Amino acid sequence: MNPPLLEVSNLQVEFDTYGGTVKAVRGVDFTVEEGRTLAIVGESGCGKSVTVQALMGLIPMPPGRIMGGSAKLRGIEILGRKTVEGREVRGAEIGMIFQDPMSSLNPTMTIGDQIAEPLQVHRGYSHRQAMARAVELLELVRIPEAARRAAQYPFEFSGGMLQRAMIAMAISCKPTLLIADEPTTALDVTIQAQILDLLKDLQAETGMAIILITHDLGVVARMADAVAVMYAGKVVEAGSVDDVFYRSSHPYTLGLKQAMPTNKRDAVQKLMPIEGSPPDLFAPPVGCGYCPRCPHAMSVCATQPPLPIPVADAHYARCWLHHAQAPHSVPGIYYGDGHD
Amino acid sequence: MWKYTLKRLIQGIITVWFIATATFLAMHNVPGDPLSGQRATNAAIRANLEAKYGLDKPLTEQYFIYIGNLLQGDFGISFTQQNRQVNDIIREHFPVSATLGILAVIFAALGGVLWGALTALYRNRLPDTIIMFLVILGISVPSFVFAALGQLTLVNLNALFGISLLPVAGWGTVSHMLLPALVLGMGTMAYLTRLMRSSMLEIIHSDYVRTAKAKGLPAARIFTRHQLRNAILPVITVLGPAIAAITTGGFVVELVFAIPGLGRYFVQAVQQLDYTVIMGTTVFYGAFLVFMVIVVDLLYGWIDPRVRLQ
């Protein structure tokens, strides 16, 4: 069997700060299949961005430090390396787009030049060839009057247009994986939908896989094939989008779902926020990170870090509730088909 | 861009007119006049001289004569130096000051950008510490100290090698210009280094540099294409005032190195209340600086498209 496109295991990242060492990512595992979309969900500061930045070698070192783990692209290690079989990882094998398109483009360089750059560097295009291709790419991301637009500067574009240009830039070298780090957070809702549709269409056309980082469960439902829910630097639940949404096995996932507003007419349930705040990652908790906020916490949760416990095929949760000795009685938690 | 240039030029002309008027009024309000030395020995001679130079006319009339002459590019005749037109003084001595000043500015700008970028890239490491120490020195030590130390060093070096590596003072060839320009530009270079460093540090952590890294660009390309051009913008902004500081502040350095620049005449004229020379050189310096600031602004527009196109 072929190895998956990307396999990340036990990734750990730390940052030195004046206040001490922040253990931002504390052993993250996930896989991305060829041509599929993995959504990484979690609240601010849970380590989702740091995880993908580590993959791309974008962690500033110092103060950052990758403490361990591996990330294999088609079975080949990419952590701390720049090339895979002669191909540049960054920009060629993996493209990346960011949260704020307004500040993510160089203000003194034309859009066309910026899109052309990776082609010149990774593909050896001449400036003229690269610019011609840049115009095609702008057309591909549905920017009207692409030729004229390519000669413009970022301040002449709107936020949505800039994100399109970012996408054009990220896919210029036909990467097999596109990492989108909260690509729609800075955009308004109608533009969000357009950008997400565009990503989906491009995925269908090029067959690239996507890692989508978001804290918007609506975006996840719309885009993802698989989901990894992160909390306090760890993946607490992972599975297919249906598994995670309809058969949630971790109390945190359940909490996220209950905290999501709905527009159903007959909704009677109140919005339920998750009480408390995430743990201090200067001194990460010994046991489960979610324990202090978890309504179903048991005594073991405070002392033993939960292991990933499978509840179904390719669906696991890091939660002691799934242990054989735990009571199977928490309403809303899915315990797998074999249980009552 | 043309509209912008035109606008700046008109603003510049108004500024120069303002400088001319202010200088005129200030000069005529200073106690004493150019004739109060030994020249006007009695009232009759004094009256004759005043009539000759037009000093007996009402102030408004003098002002209009002055502005009229100014528009024709005529700054008048020196009161204290025999048979010398102010135009001649400027024509003879300004090119010297300008050459020295421009050389110093180029030296300061190139040095500042280079050292600043370097310190930012080596932040908190040895090169950064050493350069930033020198920068503090460059900012705090006045130029005449550097001038004297520079001359002393040069004398010793010349003696050591037994040949004249560089002349210690005087003017004429490129080798005469090097040391004075270095000394004159030192303070500004130190200042620009600091500015460039902080600007560069900000850029290094900007989102678009992260984007450039994510694109897999080599470090050298990121530096030249994405960091330098953006980091240089604040430096360009202060370059206008820096040119002002250098060209007008060149007087001390000119004196130490015995350079026949305009600065000496400027100071002499102030001491002797030589109306025409003071007004002429002030207006001329003013116009020159206004022009340089406009040039710098246009340069800014050329580097930053946001200024150019909006």
Chai-1 contact restraints between the chains, C-beta under 6 A:
chainA,res_idxA,chainB,res_idxB,connection_type,confidence,min_distance_angstrom,max_distance_angstrom,comment,restraint_id
A,M56,B,A214,contact,1.0,0.0,6.0,A-B,restraint_1
A,L58,B,K213,contact,1.0,0.0,6.0,A-B,restraint_2
A,E88,B,G216,contact,1.0,0.0,6.0,A-B,restraint_3
A,R90,B,A214,contact,1.0,0.0,6.0,A-B,restraint_4
A,R90,B,G216,contact,1.0,0.0,6.0,A-B,restraint_5
A,G91,B,K215,contact,1.0,0.0,6.0,A-B,restraint_6
A,G91,B,G216,contact,1.0,0.0,6.0,A-B,restraint_7
A,M96,B,A214,contact,1.0,0.0,6.0,A-B,restraint_8
A,S103,B,D207,contact,1.0,0.0,6.0,A-B,restraint_9
A,S104,B,D207,contact,1.0,0.0,6.0,A-B,restraint_10
A,S104,B,Y208,contact,1.0,0.0,6.0,A-B,restraint_11
A,S104,B,T211,contact,1.0,0.0,6.0,A-B,restraint_12
A,L105,B,Y208,contact,1.0,0.0,6.0,A-B,restraint_13
A,N106,B,Y208,contact,1.0,0.0,6.0,A-B,restraint_14
A,N106,B,H226,contact,1.0,0.0,6.0,A-B,restraint_15
A,T108,B,R229,contact,1.0,0.0,6.0,A-B,restraint_16
A,T108,B,N230,contact,1.0,0.0,6.0,A-B,restraint_17
A,T108,B,D304,contact,1.0,0.0,6.0,A-B,restraint_18
A,P118,B,K215,contact,1.0,0.0,6.0,A-B,restraint_19
A,V121,B,L217,contact,1.0,0.0,6.0,A-B,restraint_20
A,Y153,B,P305,contact,1.0,0.0,6.0,A-B,restraint_21
A,F155,B,R306,contact,1.0,0.0,6.0,A-B,restraint_22
